[in-house]
Amino acid sequence: MNWIESKAPRAVAVRFAVLFVVLLAPIPWLADAYTTAYGTVANVVLYVADHGSRFGFRFEPPESLRASGSWTGVLRVEDRQLRQTARMKLDVRAFSYRPLATFVALGVAARLWDRRRNATFFGAGLLVMLVLTSALTVAACLKFGVGRLFGIAAGPVSETVYEALTTPAMTFLLPFLCFCVVLFLVKSNHNRENAAQPAAVVDGA
């Protein structure tokens, strides 16, 4: 199956629009379920990242899963030396779910390749999206008081990153750029594999 340039742009656009609307619809149980899943995955990464350091970061899960839940995640920051704790609220929908939903809608709407390459594409893409959204979360943490409370105030770099990447337009542009980059990398890798196949046959003859 050829990649996205060979597909009818109108059909791809229609599929994307439908999927995008569905994914961003107020689906019951989704808010609390996603916020819990996001916090669980983030805590695994944070446990490794802050192990042995002075500051600890953990997401607190919602008290219960509700049909009309909240997209607000609670990040607990602890100064382990001073035994002080602070909490800040983050909009998980804006920082994580919306960019992720945009990327998934793009990938599904494009109907790129066979199952194996699609799995590679989505695996790599979701990993990149996780890194990007985590970076936004850290930038928000430094900007909005928690960092300053413990004397780790945001510097010019984190301030610039936050202002540049958290505009409404960028929350949709970032997954599109991620889609294009991962698409190019997976296609390039596939082309290299195809180019190497004849040589492998000759060597085995």
C-alpha positions in Angstrom: 0.0 0.0 0.0 1.4 3.4 -1.0 1.9 6.0 1.6 -0.2 9.1 2.2 0.7 11.1 -1.0 -1.1 8.5 -3.1 -4.3 8.7 -1.2 -7.3 11.0 -1.9 -6.7 14.1 0.3 -10.4 14.6 0.6 -11.1 11.1 1.9 -8.2 11.4 4.4 -9.5 14.8 5.6 -13.1 13.5 6.0 -11.9 10.5 8.0 -9.7 12.7 10.1 -12.5 15.2 10.9 -14.9 12.4 11.9 -12.3 10.6 14.1 -11.2 13.9 15.6 -14.7 14.9 16.6 -15.4 11.5 18.1 -12.2 11.5 20.1 -12.8 14.9 21.5 -16.4 14.3 22.3 -17.5 14.3 26.0 -17.4 10.5 26.2 -18.6 9.2 29.6 -15.8 7.9 32.0 -13.1 9.1 29.6 -11.8 12.0 31.6 -11.1 10.2 34.9 -10.0 7.1 33.1 -7.4 8.9 30.9 -6.3 11.1 33.8 -5.7 7.9 35.9 -3.9 6.2 33.0 -1.8 9.2 32.3 -0.7 9.6 35.9 0.1 5.9 36.2 2.4 5.9 33.2 3.9 9.2 34.2 4.7 8.0 37.7 6.6 5.0 36.3 8.8 7.4 34.3 9.0 9.9 37.2 10.1 7.1 39.6 13.1 6.4 37.5 13.9 10.0 36.7 13.8 11.4 40.2 15.1 8.3 42.1 17.7 9.5 44.6 17.2 13.2 43.9 16.1 15.9 46.3 12.8 16.5 44.6 10.1 13.9 43.9 7.3 14.2 41.5 4.1 12.1 41.5 0.7 12.3 40.0 -2.2 11.6 42.4 -5.0 9.6 40.8 -8.7 10.7 41.0 -10.5 9.4 44.1 -12.9 7.5 41.9 -13.8 7.0 38.3 -16.9 9.0 37.4 -19.0 9.2 34.3 -18.7 12.9 34.2 -15.1 13.2 35.6 -12.4 15.8 35.5 -9.5 16.4 33.2 -7.6 18.0 36.0 -4.5 16.1 37.1 -2.8 16.7 40.5 1.0 16.7 40.5 2.5 16.4 44.0 6.0 17.8 44.3 8.0 16.9 47.4 11.3 18.4 48.7 12.7 15.3 50.4 15.3 17.2 52.3 13.0 19.8 53.9 10.1 17.4 54.0 7.8 19.9 52.3 5.1 19.1 49.8 3.2 21.2 47.3 0.5 20.3 44.7 -0.4 21.9 41.4 -3.3 21.2 39.1 -2.7 20.5 35.4 -5.1 20.4 32.5 -4.4 16.8 31.3 -6.7 17.3 28.3 -4.8 20.3 27.0 -1.3 19.0 27.8 -1.7 15.4 26.8 -5.0 14.0 25.5 -5.7 16.6 22.9 -2.3 16.3 21.1 -2.4 12.5 21.5 -5.9 12.3 20.0 -4.8 14.5 17.1 -1.9 12.2 16.3 -4.1 9.0 16.5 -6.8 10.6 14.3 -4.2 11.5 11.7 -2.6 8.0 11.7 -5.9 6.1 11.5 -7.4 8.4 8.9 -4.3 8.1 6.6 -4.5 4.2 6.6 -0.9 4.1 5.8 0.5 0.5 5.5 0.2 -3.0 6.6 -0.3 -4.0 10.2 3.4 -4.4 11.0 4.5 -1.0 9.8 1.4 0.6 11.3 2.4 -0.9 14.7 5.9 0.5 14.3 4.5 3.9 13.2 2.1 4.2 16.1 4.6 2.8 18.7 7.2 5.3 17.7 4.8 8.2 17.3 3.1 7.6 20.7 6.5 7.5 22.3 7.5 10.8 20.8 4.2 12.3 21.8 4.7 11.1 25.4 8.1 12.8 25.5 6.7 16.0 24.0 3.7 16.2 26.4 6.0 15.3 29.4 8.2 18.2 28.4 5.2 20.5 28.4 4.2 19.3 31.8 7.7 20.0 33.2 7.7 23.4 31.7 4.2 24.1 33.2 5.5 22.9 36.6 8.4 25.2 36.5 6.4 28.2 35.4 3.4 27.9 37.7 4.7 28.3 41.2 5.7 24.8 42.3 9.3 25.2 41.0 9.6 28.7 42.6 8.2 27.4 45.9 11.3 25.1 46.2 13.8 27.5 44.7 13.9 26.0 41.2 12.3 28.8 39.4 11.9 28.6 35.6 14.6 30.2 33.6 14.5 32.0 30.2 14.7 28.7 28.3 11.8 26.9 30.1 9.7 30.1 29.9 10.3 30.4 26.2 9.6 26.7 25.6 6.3 27.0 27.6 5.1 30.1 25.8 6.0 28.7 22.4 4.5 25.3 22.8 1.3 25.8 24.7 -0.6 28.1 22.4 -3.8 26.6 21.1 -2.4 26.3 17.6 0.7 24.5 18.8 -1.2 21.8 20.6 -2.5 20.7 17.2 0.6 21.6 15.2 2.9 19.5 17.4 1.1 16.2 16.7 1.0 17.0 13.0 4.8 17.7 12.9 5.3 14.4 14.9 3.2 12.6 12.4 5.2 13.9 9.5 8.6 13.1 11.1 7.7 9.6 12.2 6.1 8.9 8.8 9.3 9.9 7.1 11.4 7.8 9.4 9.3 4.7 9.1 9.1 5.0 5.3 12.9 5.5 5.0 13.5 2.5 7.2 11.2 0.4 5.0 13.0 1.6 1.8 16.3 0.5 3.3 14.9 -2.9 4.2 13.6 -3.3 0.6 17.0 -2.2 -0.8 18.8 -4.8 1.3 16.6 -7.7 0.3 18.2 -8.5 -3.1 21.7 -8.4 -1.6 20.6 -10.9 1.1 19.3 -13.3 -1.6 22.5 -13.1 -3.6 24.6 -13.7 -0.4 22.5 -16.8 0.4 22.7 -18.2 -3.1 
